[in-house]
Amino acid sequence: MTGSTPLTLEQQAALGSGANFWASKAVGDVPAIVMADGPHGVRKQAGDPDHLGVGASVPATCFPPAVGLAQTWDPALAERVGAALGEESQAAGVHVLLGPGVNIKRDPRCGRNFEYFSEDPLLAGVLGAAWVRGLQSRGVGASLKHYAANNAEDDRMRVSSDVDPRTLREVYLRPFQRVVQQAQPWTVMCAYNRLNGLHASEHPWLLTEVLREQWGFEGVVVSDWGAVRDRPAATAAGLDVEMPTTSGVSDAQVVDAVRAGTLDPAAVELAARRVAALAARATAAARPGTTVDVDAHHALAREVASRAVVLLKNDGGLLPLSPQASLAVIGPFAARPRFQGGGSSHVNPTRVDVPLEEIRRLVEGPVTYAEGLGDHDEAVRVAGEAETAVVFLGLSDADESEGYDRTHIELPAEQLQLLRAVVAVQPRTVVVLSHGGVVRLADVAALAPAVLDGALLGQAGGGALADVLLGVVNPSGRLAETVPVRLEDTPSFLTFPGEHGHIVYGERVFVGHRWYDARDLPVSFPFGHGLSYTTFEHGDLAVEETSGGLRVGVTVRNTGGREGREVVQVYAGLPGSQVARAPRVLVGSAVVGLAAGAAERVVVEVSRDDLAYWDVRLDRWVVEPGTYEVSVGASSRDLRQSTTVALAGDDVRPPLGLSSTVGEVLADPVVGPRFRAAVQGTGGLFDADAAEGDALGVDLARMMAWVPVDRLVAFTGGVLTRERLEELLAAG
Ligand code: BGC
């Protein structure tokens, strides 16, 4: 198939499923390829792959999981991580690494949020595309997952995500579209769940029409492990490889379906061709004998981790700590760090930095430690004796994981009791958080003057946290997800995890910060928030229209006393839009490093595509004409400068017909004026003056605006005929 011998139907079918848990089959001239998880480290099983794929894996660098990486907001870093993972994959003989995961964090309770980037489709897509570019630059393929609308873990293999078309396009498909179009991953992994009733693995619209025909995907669609129920149906829909092995069972089903005339042999051949092309490309790019500089990768993991830490609050400049200070370090995560999530992405790290040891390395003064939990007295004693207490809080492995969702977003109650006890004796208390999904922080923020959010930082997180605590690194992480005041405020509070096999995405496009901003709800910490040990000023905002969209320029000045990094965030909104929109959405961002006192002009190119909405009437993207509000800021709630820009936009005139309303017809620039002229003097309701409206107690014009025009034939007593109406409408 790659060249010489054509494959038989049986051979083509054989190429469409795995040889074992991780490899595809070698068939004819087509070589086998090896896949491995992904996404923040290479999980290559040692020895023979077991049937569940859960056996021990060979040591690999555990980079910060997506939740941490996303907090850097930096595609350049994501690309470097991707490239390093590419090297590790090459060394391990892995051809395709199963990541990145660009599913949207719809609800903070989703157990797998740690493996995804953001609640925001732009940020998730930008980071995902950079990661794929980095990985594939090393001759290793990515597997963009989990396509699509896999935003809950409970019942993930059966549940239907019920999403309306606009929401699907603008929020849930958007990051996949960006990654496919900007980075062309070698493979895409279909999700376990159903989308609007149909399994993702059997969804022709998803796997073929949208992915290939609309977005131009050229690679292989691989199933999530065990996601295929009906292989012939999946093949017909556009799935190329079922993973893992089915020991030939589903290959035979494919052959039988072709023989029975229920499956087009062309679909089987096409899938086999794509697998053969992938295998040829992947094996040609393989570099056996590649060695990994484990120390350099650990250093990169530390750099990324230190950039991922978010300084949530820092009252009175409590941080950074003085290296001469005496410290009480409290909490089990200080000695046994939580740095990755549970499930298929769980990496066997090459080594692990322990925060307590790393702090001791940087601090000259005495550092005492108490585990705290189950032993509040000891923690209180050491906290009282030291100048400052650093309390590590967070979620344990079992609290959140792939495969099941959380039912709440609370920190364990005992941890809050510990914090209360410590703060009572030590007002100078810093909290350090480790968690994969968002936790409610209202109590923590009320108790502690300084809070560092470490999310999950990978194997070098301990050193990174010590660096930030002691000021070796000036924090520049920004939240990629809103921290709500209460779970009850979250957009999908009432529709998660769903019922009777369906999750209704009832909040529609109002996901994440779009929801909180649209509803003007207070939040504990907004999307994009993160403090620094220095301060920044944004000035001279200028926005101009370009052929590609908007060019946004802003001068950022470091107004504090030390070098630091600012994440400039660009938001845009369209007041008075024809469709329901949040007041602002993220349309671009840039990371800029500045010495104390330095200033730089930062330019962010906003793509026209990112200003568009999905028009369900026209079934396409539309840039609505109007005056857009463009703001730059340091979070979705900390806008520093705003301006407006008028965009001509696309022609969004909907096709007019007899069931169009009077309002729609009047709004049409061509038909509207003719229609107005035609209905004047027809007598009856439409011609009614204000007095008649008054008599009915209504604003007649507004009422009439909602009347379909064909009803006017009767309302005007036949003066406006159906033929005349058709003639008027045809003028458009
Ligand atoms: C996960 C995928 C993973 C695969 C292989 C599945 O359970 O959903 O993300 O790549 O297993 O381990």
Boltz pocket constraint, residues with backbone or C-beta under 6 A from the ligand:
constraints:
  - pocket:
      binder: B
      contacts: [[A, 37], [A, 38], [A, 53], [A, 98], [A, 145], [A, 224], [A, 225], [A, 344]]
      max_distance: 6.0
